Amino acid sequence: TANAMVALGIEPQENIGIFSQNKSECLFTDFGAFANRAVTIPLYATSSPAQAQYIINDAQIRYLFVGEQFQYDAAFSVFGFCQSLQQLIICDRAVVKDPRDMTSIYFDEFMAMDEELQHNAIVEERTAAASDDDLANILYTSGTTGNSKGVMLSHRNLCTHLYAAAKLRPSFEWDVWLSVLPLSHTMENSLSMMLPMMSGASVYYMEKAPTPSLLVQALAKVRPTTMLSVPLIIEKIYKNVIQPIINKKSMKWALSIPLLDGQIYGQIRKKLVDALGGRFKEVIIGGAAMNPEVEEFFHRIK
């Protein structure tokens, strides 16, 4: 990926856009960019054409990696309003290009630009010249108080965050992470992508929004040990997975039992772990306040 970026003409500290739901190509693009000292700018997969246009123009993005049909359509619809934009690279081969589109290429075509790694010496030279103070990402805010603002994060910022998290919760090679939040979310990007990779753990990505039914399917299939989440998703698990297997009367009774009664909570915990795939150990939560009832329940069964 890094070699293909050189073939494409991407320069050190150039801004590259990633407009996609979670996909392996997002990781390849991120790390290919880092090897070239380039800067990645994630756009939320649900961004409107107007939001995408604003970020592309503000960051002067030349190359935008798009995920599926929605992102491609949104990006192509504003292509003519983005003076810096030269090309879309499409991750999903199922995307149908607009008949007027004469410039976009698919990700496999992008990768084929340097299958022989002819530009590897340039990549290695750029990597050797990298500094902790190089820009790594520019993350755009939600724009709730006006136009989105680009938060400039260096590699030093990312590593400081990452190593501090590793001290609190080391990741091990036997861990299996289920990634449910968008990789455009800084917490997800660092803790569910970079932290597991530091240890050689496995990470499984949900490409679609984690509705209760899709989440239950993913938990059963992946059987994760760890997951990073915002409270809303855990509250959905509580309502749609936990409450059906532990009826409301039993739940009320369980929450009235003193914490010292480990046997009762052990039975409830086993039911919950089985419902979550059989290997689940913990969920790391951040980003908002947790519903007190849900928080109390998880504290009691931990």
Phi, psi and chi 1 to 4 in degrees:
 res  aa     phi    psi   chi1   chi2   chi3   chi4
   1 THR       -  -43.7  -52.6      -      -      -
   2 ALA   -61.6  -41.3      -      -      -      -
   3 ASN   -65.6  -40.6  -86.1 -102.0      -      -
   4 ALA   -63.6  -34.1      -      -      -      -
   5 MET   -65.1  -38.9  -74.0 -178.3  175.9      -
   6 VAL   -64.5  -43.7  177.8      -      -      -
   7 ALA   -60.4  -33.2      -      -      -      -
   8 LEU   -72.9  -23.8 -160.8   60.7      -      -
   9 GLY   106.1   13.0      -      -      -      -
  10 ILE   -71.5  134.4  -70.6  170.5      -      -
  11 GLU  -106.2  159.3  -61.2  -70.0  -20.6      -
  12 PRO   -56.1  138.3  -26.0   35.0      -      -
  13 GLN    64.1   17.7  -67.9  -64.6  -88.8      -
  14 GLU   -79.7  147.4  177.0  173.5  -15.1      -
  15 ASN   -87.3  126.1  -65.3  -25.9      -      -
  16 ILE  -117.3  131.2  -58.0  169.4      -      -
  17 GLY   -94.5  142.5      -      -      -      -
  18 ILE  -126.4  107.9  -55.8  174.8      -      -
  19 PHE  -117.2   87.1 -176.5   18.8      -      -
  20 SER  -160.3  154.8  175.3      -      -      -
  21 GLN   -74.6  174.2   64.7  -79.5   69.9      -
  22 ASN   -61.6  122.8  -67.6    3.0      -      -
  23 LYS  -147.9  157.8  -75.5 -177.8  171.0  -66.5
  24 SER   -61.5  -31.1   55.5      -      -      -
  25 GLU   -61.8  -27.3  -70.0   85.1   -4.4      -
  26 CYS   -63.2  -40.9  -63.4      -      -      -
  27 LEU   -67.9  -44.2  -80.4   69.3      -      -
  28 PHE   -59.3  -41.5  -56.4  153.9      -      -
  29 THR   -67.1  -44.5  -56.1      -      -      -
  30 ASP   -56.8  -52.9 -107.0  -27.6      -      -
  31 PHE   -76.7  -28.6  -73.6  100.0      -      -
  32 GLY   -64.1  -39.3      -      -      -      -
  33 ALA   -66.7  -43.9      -      -      -      -
  34 PHE   -60.1  -38.9  -67.3  161.8      -      -
  35 ALA   -64.2  -25.8      -      -      -      -
  36 ASN   -98.7    6.3  -82.4  -59.8      -      -
  37 ARG    62.9   22.7  -61.0 -179.5   61.3 -140.5
  38 ALA   -85.9  169.7      -      -      -      -
  39 VAL  -115.5  128.9 -177.3      -      -      -
  40 THR  -100.3  141.6   54.1      -      -      -
  41 ILE  -125.1  104.9  -59.9  176.8      -      -
  42 PRO   -81.1  137.0   27.2  -30.1      -      -
  43 LEU  -110.0  138.4  -74.5   70.6      -      -
  44 TYR   -59.9  139.7  -82.7   98.5      -      -
  45 ALA   -62.3  -22.1      -      -      -      -
  46 THR   -95.3    7.8   53.5      -      -      -
  47 SER   -59.7  142.7  -64.4      -      -      -
  48 SER   -77.2  163.7   67.4      -      -      -
  49 PRO   -54.2  -40.5  -29.1   36.7      -      -
  50 ALA   -64.2  -40.5      -      -      -      -
  51 GLN   -66.0  -42.7  -70.8  169.3  -34.4      -
  52 ALA   -63.0  -43.6      -      -      -      -
  53 GLN   -59.2  -43.8  177.9 -176.1  -28.3      -
  54 TYR   -61.0  -47.0  174.2   80.0      -      -
  55 ILE   -67.6  -43.0  -67.1  173.4      -      -
  56 ILE   -57.8  -45.2  -68.1  165.2      -      -
  57 ASN   -71.6  -40.9  -74.8  -27.5      -      -
  58 ASP   -65.5  -38.5 -169.2   61.0      -      -
  59 ALA   -93.9   -1.0      -      -      -      -
  60 GLN    53.7   52.6  -68.4  -67.5  -72.6      -
  61 ILE   -79.4  129.1  -68.2  169.6      -      -
  62 ARG   -92.8  -38.9  -71.6 -160.6  -62.2  155.3
  63 TYR  -122.3  126.6  -62.1  102.7      -      -
  64 LEU  -122.2  120.4 -179.1   66.5      -      -
  65 PHE   -88.0  121.6  -70.2   76.9      -      -
  66 VAL  -114.7  149.1  -64.1      -      -      -
  67 GLY   -85.0  -77.2      -      -      -      -
  68 GLU  -121.6 -165.9  -65.0 -175.3   -6.7      -
  69 GLN   -58.4  -42.4 -164.7   71.8   50.7      -
  70 PHE   -59.8  -47.7  175.3   86.5      -      -
  71 GLN   -68.1  -39.8  -66.6   84.7   27.3      -
  72 TYR   -61.3  -48.3  167.9   77.8      -      -
  73 ASP   -60.7  -42.9  -69.7  -17.5      -      -
  74 ALA   -63.1  -44.2      -      -      -      -
  75 ALA   -69.5  -42.9      -      -      -      -
  76 PHE   -67.0  -31.6 -172.4   74.5      -      -
  77 SER   -67.0  -22.2   70.1      -      -      -
  78 VAL  -111.0    7.1  -61.4      -      -      -
  79 PHE   -53.0  -44.1 -160.1  104.7      -      -
  80 GLY   -70.0  -13.0      -      -      -      -
  81 PHE   -99.6    4.4  -58.1  100.1      -      -
  82 CYS  -117.8   98.8  -57.3      -      -      -
  83 GLN   -63.6  -33.1  -69.3 -173.2   -9.6      -
  84 SER   -77.9  -24.9   62.6      -      -      -
  85 LEU   -70.3  125.3 -169.4   58.2      -      -
  86 GLN  -109.1  -33.3  -66.9 -177.6   14.4      -
  87 GLN  -158.9  145.3 -165.7  169.0   49.7      -
  88 LEU  -103.8  136.8  -55.1  178.3      -      -
  89 ILE  -112.3  119.9  -64.6   96.4      -      -
  90 ILE   -98.1  120.7  -53.0  165.2      -      -
  91 CYS   -72.8  -38.2  -63.2      -      -      -
  92 ASP   -97.8  119.7 -171.6  -14.0      -      -
  93 ARG   -63.8  -18.8 -102.2  -73.8  175.5 -176.0
  94 ALA   -76.5  -12.0      -      -      -      -
  95 VAL   -64.3  132.3  168.1      -      -      -
  96 VAL   -95.8  119.5  177.8      -      -      -
  97 LYS   -76.4  149.7  -68.8 -163.8  -74.4 -173.7
  98 ASP   -64.8  138.4 -171.3  -73.9      -      -
  99 PRO   -57.4  -23.7  -22.3   31.2      -      -
 100 ARG   -83.8   -6.9  -61.0  164.4  -64.4  171.6
 101 ASP   -82.2  111.4 -174.2   -3.8      -      -
 102 MET  -111.1    3.8  -59.5  -61.7  162.4      -
 103 THR  -119.8  -27.7   57.3      -      -      -
 104 SER   -68.4  148.6  -62.1      -      -      -
 105 ILE  -131.3  158.8   59.3  173.7      -      -
 106 TYR   -85.9  160.0  -68.3   99.0      -      -
 107 PHE   -59.6  -38.3 -163.1   87.1      -      -
 108 ASP   -67.0  -32.0   59.3  -28.3      -      -
 109 GLU   -69.4  -38.2  -65.1  172.2  -38.5      -
 110 PHE   -61.2  -46.5  158.4   71.0      -      -
 111 MET   -64.1  -31.2  -68.0  -69.8  -78.7      -
 112 ALA   -73.5   -7.5      -      -      -      -
 113 MET   -65.7  -22.8  -67.9  178.0   71.4      -
 114 ASP  -150.1   63.2 -167.7   -1.9      -      -
 115 GLU   -65.1  -27.3  -70.8  179.3  -44.5      -
 116 GLU   -88.8    2.3  -56.1  -59.8  -37.4      -
 117 LEU    56.7   44.0  -54.8 -176.5      -      -
 118 GLN   -69.7  -18.9  -63.7  176.0   37.0      -
 119 HIS  -101.9   16.6  -62.8   86.3      -      -
 120 ASN   -63.5  -33.2 -151.0   50.0      -      -
 121 ALA   -63.2  -37.5      -      -      -      -
 122 ILE   -67.6  -43.3  -63.7  173.9      -      -
 123 VAL   -59.3  -46.9  173.5      -      -      -
 124 GLU   -64.4  -36.7  -70.0 -178.3   -6.0      -
 125 GLU   -65.0  -43.0 -177.9 -178.6  -28.1      -
 126 ARG   -66.1  -42.7  -70.1  176.8  176.7 -179.7
 127 THR   -61.5  -41.9  -58.0      -      -      -
 128 ALA   -64.1  -28.6      -      -      -      -
 129 ALA   -87.0   -1.6      -      -      -      -
 130 ALA   -64.6  149.7      -      -      -      -
 131 SER  -126.7  150.7  161.1      -      -      -
 132 ASP   -59.4  -24.2  -72.5  -12.8      -      -
 133 ASP   -91.7    1.2  -65.1  -44.3      -      -
 134 ASP   -61.0  144.4  -76.7  -14.4      -      -
 135 LEU   -66.1  138.2  -86.5 -176.1      -      -
 136 ALA  -108.6  -49.4      -      -      -      -
 137 ASN  -135.9  154.6  -60.0  132.2      -      -
 138 ILE  -122.9  116.0  -59.7  177.9      -      -
 139 LEU  -104.3  122.9  -58.7 -178.7      -      -
 140 TYR   -88.3  134.4  -82.4   80.5      -      -
 141 THR   -69.8  170.5   61.2      -      -      -
 142 SER   -68.1  -20.6   60.6      -      -      -
 143 GLY    82.1   19.3      -      -      -      -
 144 THR   -70.8  -17.7   52.3      -      -      -
 145 THR  -115.0   33.1   56.5      -      -      -
 146 GLY   123.8 -160.0      -      -      -      -
 147 ASN   -61.7  147.1  -74.4  -26.9      -      -
 148 SER   -58.3  146.5  -64.7      -      -      -
 149 LYS  -118.5  135.8  -60.9  167.4 -176.2   65.7
 150 GLY   -84.9  117.9      -      -      -      -
 151 VAL   -89.3  118.0 -179.9      -      -      -
 152 MET   -90.1  116.8  -58.6  165.3   72.2      -
 153 LEU  -114.9  126.1  -62.4  176.6      -      -
 154 SER   -87.5  170.2   68.7      -      -      -
 155 HIS   -63.7  -31.0  -75.7  -82.9      -      -
 156 ARG   -64.5  -42.1 -170.8 -173.8  -56.3  -82.2
 157 ASN   -57.2  -49.5  -66.9  145.0      -      -
 158 LEU   -63.8  -44.6  -64.6 -176.2      -      -
 159 CYS   -68.0  -37.7  -71.0      -      -      -
 160 THR   -61.1  -44.9  -60.2      -      -      -
 161 HIS   -62.5  -44.1  178.3 -157.7      -      -
 162 LEU   -66.3  -47.1 -165.0   56.6      -      -
 163 TYR   -71.6  -30.5  -75.9  106.8      -      -
 164 ALA   -66.0  -40.9      -      -      -      -
 165 ALA   -65.5  -38.0      -      -      -      -
 166 ALA   -64.9  -30.0      -      -      -      -
 167 LYS   -70.2  -37.4  -72.6 -178.8 -178.6  177.6
 168 LEU   -76.9  -39.0  -69.3  172.5      -      -
 169 ARG  -143.0   87.2 -161.7  -65.9 -177.7 -169.5
 170 PRO   -60.2  146.9  -17.0   29.5      -      -
 171 SER  -103.9  141.7 -179.9      -      -      -
 172 PHE  -118.1  158.3  -56.6   99.0      -      -
 173 GLU   -66.0  -18.2   63.4 -179.9   17.8      -
 174 TRP   -89.9   -3.1   53.9   80.9      -      -
 175 ASP   -68.3  147.1  -84.4  -33.3      -      -
 176 VAL  -125.7  112.1  178.1      -      -      -
 177 TRP   -97.3  139.1  -67.2   67.4      -      -
 178 LEU  -108.3  118.4  177.1   62.2      -      -
 179 SER   -96.3  117.6  174.9      -      -      -
 180 VAL  -116.9  -20.9  -60.6      -      -      -
 181 LEU   -87.5  158.5  -59.9  178.3      -      -
 182 PRO   -64.2  140.1  -16.5   28.0      -      -
 183 LEU   -67.8  -12.8  -74.0  171.9      -      -
 184 SER   -74.5   -9.9   47.5      -      -      -
 185 HIS   -84.5  122.9 -167.5  -62.5      -      -
 186 THR   -60.8  -34.9 -175.6      -      -      -
 187 MET   -64.6  -43.3 -177.8  171.0   74.0      -
 188 GLU   -67.3  -42.3 -176.3   71.8   11.6      -
 189 ASN   -59.1  -43.9 -172.5  -73.3      -      -
 190 SER   -84.0  -43.7   56.6      -      -      -
 191 LEU   -87.4  -29.0  -62.2 -173.4      -      -
 192 SER  -102.6   -5.3  -82.3      -      -      -
 193 MET  -115.2  -59.8 -178.9  175.5   78.3      -
 194 MET   -75.0  -41.8  -63.5 -175.7 -175.8      -
 195 LEU   -60.6  -49.4 -177.3   61.1      -      -
 196 PRO   -61.2  -37.5  -22.6   33.0      -      -
 197 MET   -65.0  -30.1  -74.1 -172.6  174.8      -
 198 MET   -60.2  -29.9  -72.7  172.8   62.8      -
 199 SER  -106.8   -4.7   61.4      -      -      -
 200 GLY    80.6   19.1      -      -      -      -
 201 ALA   -73.5  165.8      -      -      -      -
 202 SER   -92.6  142.2  -59.3      -      -      -
 203 VAL  -129.0  129.8 -171.1      -      -      -
 204 TYR  -112.8  133.8  -69.6   77.4      -      -
 205 TYR  -109.4  131.7  -65.8   95.8      -      -
 206 MET   -85.0  118.7  -71.4 -167.8   68.5      -
 207 GLU   -76.6  -26.5  -67.7 -170.6   -8.2      -
 208 LYS  -107.6  162.3  -60.4 -170.9 -178.5  -61.7
 209 ALA   -57.6  137.2      -      -      -      -
 210 PRO   -78.2   76.5   29.1  -34.3      -      -
 211 THR   -66.6  157.8   61.5      -      -      -
 212 PRO   -51.9  -44.0  -30.3   36.8      -      -
 213 SER   -68.5  -42.1   59.7      -      -      -
 214 LEU   -66.2  -36.8  -73.7  176.4      -      -
 215 LEU   -66.2  -42.4 -169.8   53.5      -      -
 216 VAL   -61.3  -42.3  167.9      -      -      -
 217 GLN   -62.6  -43.6  -69.7  174.1   32.2      -
 218 ALA   -65.4  -41.8      -      -      -      -
 219 LEU   -61.5  -41.5  -71.8  164.0      -      -
 220 ALA   -68.6  -36.2      -      -      -      -
 221 LYS   -77.9  -46.1 -175.6  175.2 -178.3  178.9
 222 VAL   -82.1  -34.0  173.6      -      -      -
 223 ARG    52.2   61.1  -59.6  178.9   60.8 -120.8
 224 PRO   -73.4  161.7   30.7  -36.5      -      -
 225 THR   -98.6  -25.0   60.4      -      -      -
 226 THR  -144.3  147.6  -52.0      -      -      -
 227 MET  -149.3  142.3 -174.1  171.6   75.7      -
 228 LEU  -100.6  138.6  179.6   69.2      -      -
 229 SER  -153.1  164.1  178.7      -      -      -
 230 VAL   -98.6  158.0  -69.8      -      -      -
 231 PRO   -54.6  -36.4  -29.2   36.6      -      -
 232 LEU   -56.8  -40.4  179.9   61.2      -      -
 233 ILE   -68.8  -40.9  -67.5  174.2      -      -
 234 ILE   -65.7  -37.1  -60.4  -54.3      -      -
 235 GLU   -65.2  -33.3  -72.2  160.1   11.1      -
 236 LYS   -68.0  -40.2  -73.7 -179.0  179.1  178.4
 237 ILE   -61.9  -42.7  -68.5  176.3      -      -
 238 TYR   -58.9  -45.2 -178.0   74.3      -      -
 239 LYS   -76.2  -40.6  178.9 -179.4  178.3 -178.8
 240 ASN   -98.6  -19.0  -65.3  -79.3      -      -
 241 VAL  -113.5  -48.6  179.0      -      -      -
 242 ILE   -76.9  -50.9  -62.6  170.4      -      -
 243 GLN   -60.3  -38.1  -73.7 -172.0  -23.2      -
 244 PRO   -62.7  -30.6  -27.1   37.0      -      -
 245 ILE   -91.6  -16.3   62.4  173.0      -      -
 246 ILE  -127.8   99.1  -53.1  169.3      -      -
 247 ASN   -61.5  163.3   62.1   51.2      -      -
 248 LYS   -58.4  -37.6  -71.8 -174.2  177.8 -179.8
 249 LYS   -63.9  -45.2 -175.1  176.1  179.5 -179.0
 250 SER   -65.9  -36.5  -61.8      -      -      -
 251 MET   -63.6  -46.5 -173.9   78.4   73.4      -
 252 LYS   -62.0  -40.7 -174.8  176.0  179.7 -179.2
 253 TRP   -65.6  -42.6  170.6   67.1      -      -
 254 ALA   -62.9  -40.0      -      -      -      -
 255 LEU   -72.7  -13.3  -70.0  173.2      -      -
 256 SER   -91.7  -10.3   68.9      -      -      -
 257 ILE   -79.3  139.8  -61.7  171.8      -      -
 258 PRO   -58.3  150.0  -23.0   32.4      -      -
 259 LEU   -61.1  -22.2  -78.1  168.2      -      -
 260 LEU   -71.2  -17.3  -66.4  175.3      -      -
 261 ASP   -79.6   78.7 -162.5  -29.1      -      -
 262 GLY   -66.5  -28.6      -      -      -      -
 263 GLN   -65.3  -44.8 -176.0  176.4   -0.8      -
 264 ILE   -62.0  -46.5  -65.4  -64.9      -      -
 265 TYR   -69.7  -28.5  -74.7  107.3      -      -
 266 GLY   -62.8  -39.3      -      -      -      -
 267 GLN   -65.9  -42.8  -67.0  171.0    7.5      -
 268 ILE   -66.3  -41.4  -64.7  173.1      -      -
 269 ARG   -61.7  -41.9  179.0 -173.5  171.7   88.8
 270 LYS   -61.8  -42.5 -174.1  178.7 -174.8  -52.9
 271 LYS   -60.2  -42.7  -78.1 -171.5  175.4 -177.2
 272 LEU   -66.6  -46.6  174.5   58.8      -      -
 273 VAL   -61.2  -41.8  170.1      -      -      -
 274 ASP   -60.9  -40.1  -71.4  -14.9      -      -
 275 ALA   -68.3  -24.6      -      -      -      -
 276 LEU   -99.7   16.8  -61.1  179.4      -      -
 277 GLY   110.6  -11.9      -      -      -      -
 278 GLY    98.7  -13.7      -      -      -      -
 279 ARG  -121.6    2.0  -62.2 -169.2  -65.7 -167.7
 280 PHE   -63.9  128.4 -152.8   85.9      -      -
 281 LYS  -112.1  -39.7  -66.4 -179.2  179.7  178.1
 282 GLU  -160.9  158.7   63.2 -174.2   -9.8      -
 283 VAL  -128.9  133.7   58.1      -      -      -
 284 ILE   -99.0  123.7  -58.1  166.1      -      -
 285 ILE  -118.8  139.6  -59.0  171.8      -      -
 286 GLY  -161.8  174.7      -      -      -      -
 287 GLY    99.4  -19.9      -      -      -      -
 288 ALA  -168.0  174.6      -      -      -      -
 289 ALA   -80.9  144.1      -      -      -      -
 290 MET   -90.0  145.3  174.0   72.9   84.7      -
 291 ASN   -56.9  124.1  177.6  -52.2      -      -
 292 PRO   -55.3  -38.4  -25.1   34.2      -      -
 293 GLU   -63.9  -43.0  179.1 -175.3  -30.4      -
 294 VAL   -66.9  -43.4  179.5      -      -      -
 295 GLU   -61.4  -43.5 -175.6  175.3    6.0      -
 296 GLU   -61.6  -42.0  173.1   70.6    6.9      -
 297 PHE   -60.0  -48.7  173.7   78.3      -      -
 298 PHE   -68.1  -34.2  -82.6   99.6      -      -
 299 HIS   -64.0  -36.3  -86.6  -55.8      -      -
 300 ARG   -73.3  -31.2  -77.1  174.2  175.2  -98.5
 301 ILE   -97.1   -2.0   65.2  165.3      -      -
 302 LYS   -67.0      -   68.3 -179.1  179.8 -179.2
